[in-house]
Amino acid sequence: MTDPLAALGYNARTDVYGAIKRLASSGETQSGCLVQKLKARLIEAGLRPTQQRMLLGWLLFSRSHRHVSAEDLYDEATRARAHLSLATVYNTLRQFSEASLIRQVPTGGGKTYFDTNVGEHHHYLAEGEDRMWDAPAEAVEIAGKPVAPPGYEVVGVDVVVRLRRIEADS
């Protein structure tokens, strides 16, 4: 299937907001359906489908599952000629995470990643490459969840396997 925004004439030199608006209001059923699904998904999650949320949602969800930092998503939005602040991107990612549309992946480092796959799974993180991807289910075995202290419950276990590229001998 072709990219619905490209079908409307969107490219890096046009306004992505305008393309999303035209797509959402167009009579197109196949490509317009993608934007309508995103709009419905936001409403179902209790979020108003503002232009900023629609744009960032499109960038996040129009492809297969992905891992992205706020800075990476901000760069994508900037290349799409969107006029958003980094704070808006952070706030939207936080709202999407709180609404369980995406999952925040703790890395223990200075950078936080957000994952569009909200199911339980673990991750590889390539240090120095700013890259994260899903670890195969069989890559990590956990015998059992730890017992929570009184007054708390375990809501999940996140394992991030840190990787470093092996330098080839010269």
Summary of the structure (lengths in Angstrom):
residues: 170
radius of gyration: 18.5
end to end distance: 44.8
largest distance: 59.7
contacts: 424
relative contact order: 0.11
helix: 39%
strand: 12%
